Amino acid sequence: MFPDFQFFYIYNMISKIKALLNDSEHRHTVLNSILALFIRVLGAGMAFIFNLIIARELGAEQAGIFFIALSIAMLIASVSRLGFDDTVLRFTAANNDNPYIIKSILHFSLRFSVPVAILFTVLIYFLSPYIAGALFKKNELNSVLSSMSPSIVGFCIVYLLAMSLQARHKLLASIPCQGIAHFLLCGSAIIGFNVNNAEQASLLFSLSLGLSAIFFYRLSIRGLSHNELDFDEHDNLPKSISLRDIRNSAMPNWVITIMLHIVQWSAPIFIGVYLVAEQAAYFSVAQRVAMLSSFVLMAVNLVVAPKFAAFWNKGDIEGIRTTALFSVRLLILSAMPIVLLMLIFPDFLMGLFGDEFKKGSTLLQILVIGQTVNVLTGPVGYLLTMSGNERDLRFSVLVSGFGVLFLVPIFTFFYGAIGAAFVTAFFVSIQNLLAVVFVKKRLGFNTLKFWNKI
């Protein structure tokens, strides 16, 4: 009896999977998610190897200085993009059949954000002695931060290019643009030139980002139509695109992007202020390893985010619901083994960066818990952003962002890097759970109930 029941159960499961894949949207989601996952695996592997190179070639102290400067640059770059990240993604996906509009949206975002990034680069370059000495009390950070400052412009450009490419389902270009090319170039240069200090590594990183930005800009505009539509000379946009809609999307997205990066990158900065550079290195490496558990989420988001925008543009709420729940199922099946690996073998994973990095094993376990909640809630951020509910997501990230800004310094001062990790993991969880509530309120379904019929 039991073998017969087992056979029936397996046959029933296979039948359900076949029925799901008969739907063209689900089939497209699976196939493109597999492609995105494959490229994301390469990207995550490249990021892992890059962090490994930094840790082993520079040592814990110099690696800590490098990661502090990198965190500052990434945080400021998020400010300089003025919220155009997801706005470019949303409006490009909604107008994916019009090459001229795609090009216009991309150039519009670059025209406003790049000058801001250049301004921040100049400010950081000249203020680096004050930031290093007065704020961090680490004079060796001065030259490293100066060398890292041009990367602000590079980060600004490659992220906007990646969003445009993602909206057009060009995953083979989007993922390397955002997280592979500059790591590959910089890591190779560090090994090739036998670099062993943070200043030279930062300079090579800035140069690598610059080369990556130039290459992917040429790639992103190749083949886009030059035939102008009805054109608004004042806004430099086709008249079919509402400047008001773009502004209404970009402004809350700006706050969202800043707060998301505060939650993600402020802890290494505060650790750099209160603790020694080695602790910043342990935390930064643990954080980057923990984020590998959510790279499957990032891969699935690359596929489903443009779909959400297209469904919303057509008023197809059911299409949004089924795609979202289907993506959560994919995430749970693929991400949980990675999470268990990190929770059970943290010493082994951290030890790959050097024996001294095993001191960050507990940090890895704490941070993985926050990333696990991120995976289980699914693509809730993109569900809100692509459906025009950016203000709800803004509230969620404001709660988590201000929580991190207020509590990380306190917990770091009293409990060290462990305290910073706990606060970061807690507010990553809160941010995503609040977004689940807003998705339920605005779109009518709960992504945590992934077992619901689709």
C-alpha positions in Angstrom: 0.0 0.0 0.0 2.7 2.5 1.0 4.7 2.2 -2.3 1.4 2.7 -4.3 0.6 5.8 -2.2 4.1 7.1 -2.7 3.9 6.6 -6.5 0.5 8.3 -6.6 1.9 11.3 -4.6 4.9 11.7 -6.9 2.7 11.3 -10.0 0.4 14.0 -8.6 3.2 16.4 -7.9 4.6 15.9 -11.4 1.2 16.5 -12.9 0.9 19.8 -10.9 4.3 20.9 -12.1 3.4 20.2 -15.7 0.1 22.0 -15.3 1.9 25.1 -14.0 4.5 25.0 -16.7 1.8 24.8 -19.4 1.1 28.5 -18.5 3.3 30.5 -20.8 4.0 33.2 -18.1 5.1 30.6 -15.5 7.2 28.8 -18.1 8.8 32.1 -19.1 9.4 32.9 -15.4 11.1 29.5 -14.7 13.3 29.5 -17.8 14.4 33.0 -17.4 14.9 32.6 -13.7 17.1 29.6 -14.4 19.1 31.7 -16.9 19.2 34.6 -14.4 20.2 32.2 -11.6 23.0 30.8 -13.6 24.4 34.2 -14.4 23.8 35.3 -10.7 25.7 32.3 -9.6 28.6 33.5 -11.7 28.1 37.0 -10.3 27.9 35.8 -6.7 30.9 33.6 -7.3 32.8 36.6 -8.7 31.9 38.8 -5.8 32.9 36.0 -3.4 36.3 35.6 -5.2 36.8 39.4 -5.2 36.2 39.6 -1.4 38.5 36.6 -1.0 41.2 38.4 -3.1 40.8 41.6 -1.0 41.0 39.7 2.3 43.9 37.5 1.4 46.0 40.0 -0.6 45.5 43.0 1.7 45.1 41.3 5.1 42.5 42.0 7.7 43.5 45.6 8.6 43.9 46.9 5.0 40.8 45.0 3.9 38.9 46.7 6.7 40.0 50.1 5.5 39.1 49.1 1.9 35.6 47.9 2.9 34.9 51.0 4.9 35.7 53.2 1.9 33.7 51.0 -0.4 30.7 51.2 2.0 30.9 55.0 2.0 31.1 55.1 -1.8 28.2 52.8 -2.3 26.0 54.7 0.2 26.7 58.1 -1.5 26.2 56.6 -4.9 22.7 55.5 -3.9 22.0 59.1 -3.0 23.4 60.5 -6.3 21.0 58.3 -8.4 18.1 60.4 -7.2 15.7 57.5 -7.1 15.9 56.7 -10.8 16.9 53.1 -10.3 13.5 51.5 -10.0 11.8 54.3 -11.9 13.9 53.5 -15.0 13.0 49.8 -14.5 9.3 50.5 -14.1 8.8 52.9 -17.1 11.2 51.1 -19.4 9.4 47.8 -18.8 6.0 49.4 -19.4 7.2 50.8 -22.7 9.4 47.9 -23.8 8.0 47.9 -27.3 9.3 51.4 -28.0 13.1 51.7 -28.4 13.1 55.5 -28.6 11.2 55.8 -25.3 13.7 53.4 -23.7 16.6 55.5 -24.8 14.9 58.7 -23.7 14.2 57.4 -20.2 17.8 56.2 -19.8 19.3 59.5 -21.0 16.9 61.5 -18.8 18.0 59.6 -15.7 21.7 60.0 -16.5 21.3 63.7 -17.3 20.1 64.4 -13.8 22.0 61.9 -11.7 25.6 61.9 -13.1 26.2 65.6 -12.3 25.1 64.9 -8.7 27.5 61.9 -8.6 30.4 64.1 -9.9 29.6 66.7 -7.3 29.7 64.1 -4.5 33.0 62.7 -5.9 34.7 66.1 -5.7 33.4 66.7 -2.2 34.5 63.3 -0.9 37.9 63.7 -2.5 38.6 67.0 -0.8 36.9 66.1 2.5 38.6 62.8 2.9 41.2 64.1 5.3 38.5 65.3 7.6 36.4 62.2 7.2 39.3 59.9 7.9 40.8 61.9 10.8 38.0 63.6 12.6 35.2 61.1 12.0 36.8 57.7 11.8 40.1 58.6 13.6 41.9 56.4 11.0 44.3 58.6 9.1 45.2 55.7 6.7 41.6 56.0 5.4 42.4 59.4 3.9 44.2 58.2 0.7 42.0 55.1 0.4 38.8 57.2 0.4 40.3 59.7 -2.1 41.1 56.8 -4.5 37.7 55.3 -4.0 35.7 58.5 -4.6 35.6 58.3 -8.4 33.7 55.0 -8.0 30.7 57.0 -7.0 30.2 58.1 -10.6 30.9 54.6 -11.8 28.3 53.0 -9.4 25.7 55.7 -10.4 26.1 54.9 -14.1 26.3 51.1 -14.0 23.3 50.7 -11.7 21.1 52.8 -14.0 22.3 51.0 -17.1 21.6 47.6 -15.4 18.1 48.7 -14.6 17.4 49.7 -18.2 18.9 46.4 -19.5 16.9 44.4 -16.9 13.6 46.0 -17.9 14.3 44.9 -21.5 15.0 41.3 -20.3 18.7 41.5 -21.4 19.9 39.5 -18.4 23.1 38.4 -20.1 24.1 42.1 -20.0 22.3 43.4 -16.9 23.8 41.1 -14.3 27.4 41.5 -15.5 26.9 45.2 -15.7 25.7 45.5 -12.1 28.0 43.0 -10.3 30.5 41.0 -12.4 32.5 43.1 -14.8 34.1 45.5 -12.4 34.8 42.8 -9.8 36.5 40.7 -12.5 38.6 43.6 -13.8 39.6 44.8 -10.4 40.4 41.4 -8.9 42.5 40.4 -11.9 44.4 43.7 -11.7 45.1 43.3 -8.0 46.6 39.8 -8.6 48.3 40.9 -11.8 50.0 43.9 -10.2 50.6 42.2 -6.9 48.7 44.9 -5.0 48.9 44.6 -1.2 47.5 47.9 0.1 44.0 49.4 0.2 44.9 52.7 -1.6 46.0 51.0 -4.8 43.1 48.5 -4.6 40.7 51.4 -4.4 42.2 53.2 -7.3 42.0 50.0 -9.4 38.4 49.5 -8.3 37.5 53.0 -9.5 39.2 52.5 -12.8 37.4 49.1 -13.3 34.0 50.7 -12.7 34.8 53.5 -15.2 35.7 51.0 -17.9 32.7 48.9 -17.1 30.4 52.0 -17.3 31.7 53.0 -20.7 31.4 49.5 -22.2 27.9 48.8 -20.9 26.6 52.3 -21.9 27.7 51.6 -25.5 26.0 48.2 -25.3 22.8 49.4 -23.8 22.1 52.0 -26.5 23.1 49.8 -29.4 20.2 49.1 -31.6 17.8 51.6 -30.0 15.9 53.7 -32.5 16.9 57.2 -33.3 13.5 58.1 -34.9 12.1 60.8 -32.7 8.5 60.8 -31.6 6.4 63.7 -30.5 9.0 65.4 -28.4 8.9 67.8 -25.4 12.1 70.0 -25.8 11.8 71.4 -22.3 11.8 68.0 -20.5 13.8 66.2 -23.1 11.2 63.4 -23.0 8.7 62.1 -25.5 5.3 63.6 -24.9 3.8 60.2 -24.3 5.8 60.0 -21.1 4.5 62.1 -18.2 7.3 64.0 -16.4 5.0 64.2 -13.4 4.6 60.4 -13.3 8.4 60.0 -13.4 8.9 62.5 -10.6 6.1 60.9 -8.5 7.9 57.6 -8.9 11.5 58.9 -8.5 11.0 60.9 -5.3 9.8 58.1 -3.1 12.2 55.7 -4.8 15.1 58.1 -3.9 14.2 57.8 -0.2 13.7 54.0 -0.6 17.1 53.6 -2.2 18.9 55.7 0.4 17.3 53.9 3.3 17.9 50.4 1.7 21.6 51.2 1.4 21.7 52.7 5.0 20.3 49.4 6.3 22.8 47.4 4.2 26.0 49.5 4.4 25.9 51.7 7.5 26.9 49.0 10.0 30.4 48.6 8.5 30.8 52.4 8.7 29.7 52.6 12.3 32.0 49.7 13.1 34.8 51.6 11.5 34.0 54.6 13.7 33.8 52.7 17.1 36.0 49.6 16.6 39.3 48.6 14.9 39.6 48.1 11.2 39.8 44.3 11.6 36.3 44.2 13.0 35.0 46.1 10.0 36.7 43.5 7.8 35.1 40.6 9.7 31.6 42.2 9.5 31.9 43.2 5.8 33.0 39.7 4.8 30.3 38.1 6.8 27.7 40.4 5.4 28.7 39.7 1.8 28.7 36.0 2.4 25.3 36.2 4.1 23.9 38.1 1.1 24.8 35.1 -1.1 21.7 33.4 0.5 19.5 36.0 -1.2 21.2 36.0 -4.6 18.5 33.6 -5.8 15.9 36.3 -4.9 17.9 38.8 -6.9 17.9 36.4 -9.9 14.2 35.9 -9.7 13.6 39.6 -9.2 15.5 40.3 -12.5 12.8 38.3 -14.3 9.6 39.1 -12.4 10.0 42.9 -11.8 9.5 43.8 -15.4 6.5 41.4 -15.5 4.9 43.2 -12.5 5.2 46.5 -14.3 3.7 45.1 -17.5 0.9 43.4 -15.7 0.1 46.5 -13.7 0.1 48.6 -16.9 -2.6 46.2 -18.3 -4.5 46.1 -15.0 -3.9 42.3 -14.6 -3.8 41.9 -10.8 -4.3 38.1 -11.1 -1.2 37.9 -13.3 0.8 39.8 -10.6 -0.5 37.4 -7.9 0.2 34.2 -9.6 3.7 35.3 -10.8 4.5 36.5 -7.3 3.4 33.3 -5.5 5.1 31.2 -8.1 8.4 33.1 -7.6 8.2 32.6 -3.8 8.0 28.8 -4.3 11.0 28.9 -6.6 12.9 30.9 -4.0 12.2 28.6 -1.1 13.2 25.5 -3.1 16.5 27.0 -4.2 17.6 29.2 -1.4 17.0 27.1 1.7 19.9 24.7 1.1 22.2 27.7 0.9 20.8 29.1 4.2 21.3 25.8 6.0 24.9 25.6 4.7 25.7 29.0 6.2 24.0 28.3 9.5 25.7 24.9 10.0 29.2 25.6 8.6 30.0 29.2 9.3 33.5 28.5 10.4 34.4 26.8 7.2 32.9 29.5 5.0 34.6 32.4 6.9 37.8 30.4 7.2 38.1 30.5 3.4 39.1 34.2 3.8 41.9 33.3 6.3 42.0 31.8 9.7 41.6 35.2 11.4 38.2 35.6 9.7 36.7 32.7 11.6 36.1 35.3 14.3 33.2 36.5 12.2 31.4 33.1 12.1 28.7 34.3 14.6 28.2 37.5 12.6 27.5 35.3 9.6 24.9 33.3 11.4 23.1 36.3 12.7 23.1 38.1 9.3 21.9 35.0 7.5 18.7 35.0 9.6 17.8 38.5 8.3 18.5 37.4 4.7 16.3 34.3 5.2 13.3 36.5 6.0 14.1 38.5 2.9 13.9 35.3 0.8 10.7 34.0 2.5 8.8 37.2 1.9 9.6 37.1 -1.8 9.7 40.1 -4.2 7.6 42.4 -2.1 9.6 45.5 -2.8 9.2 45.2 -6.5 5.5 44.3 -6.1 5.0 47.7 -4.5 7.3 49.7 -6.7 6.2 48.3 -10.0 2.5 48.8 -9.1 2.9 52.5 -8.3 2.8 52.0 -4.5 6.3 53.4 -3.9 5.1 55.4 -0.9 4.2 52.2 1.0 7.6 50.8 0.4 9.1 54.1 1.4 7.4 53.8 4.8 8.8 50.3 5.3 12.3 51.3 4.6 12.1 54.5 6.6 11.2 52.5 9.7 14.1 50.1 9.1 16.5 52.8 8.0 16.0 55.1 11.0 16.0 52.1 13.2 19.4 51.1 12.0 20.7 54.7 12.2 19.6 55.0 15.8 20.3 51.6 17.2 23.4 50.4 15.3 25.7 53.0 16.9 24.3 52.2 20.3 24.6 48.4 20.0 28.0 48.7 18.3 29.3 50.8 21.2 28.0 48.4 23.9 28.1 45.0 22.2 30.6 45.5 19.3 30.1 43.9 15.9 27.7 41.3 17.3 25.3 44.2 18.3 25.6 45.7 14.8 24.8 42.4 13.2 21.8 41.8 15.4 20.3 45.2 14.7 20.9 44.9 10.9 19.3 41.4 10.7 16.3 42.6 12.8 15.5 45.6 10.7 16.0 43.8 7.4 13.3 41.4 8.7 11.0 44.2 9.8 11.4 46.0 6.5 10.3 43.0 4.5 7.5 42.0 6.9 6.0 45.5 6.7 6.2 45.3 2.9 4.2 42.0 3.1 1.5 43.9 5.0 1.3 46.6 2.3 1.2 44.1 -0.5 -1.8 42.4 1.2 -3.5 45.8 1.6 -2.9 47.1 -1.9 -2.8 44.0 -4.1 -5.0 41.6 -2.0 -2.7 38.7 -1.4 -0.1 37.5 1.1 3.3 36.4 -0.3 4.0 34.4 2.9 1.1 32.1 2.0 3.0 30.7 -0.9 0.9 27.5 -0.8 -2.2 29.2 -2.0 -3.6 28.0 -5.3 -2.2 29.8 -8.4 
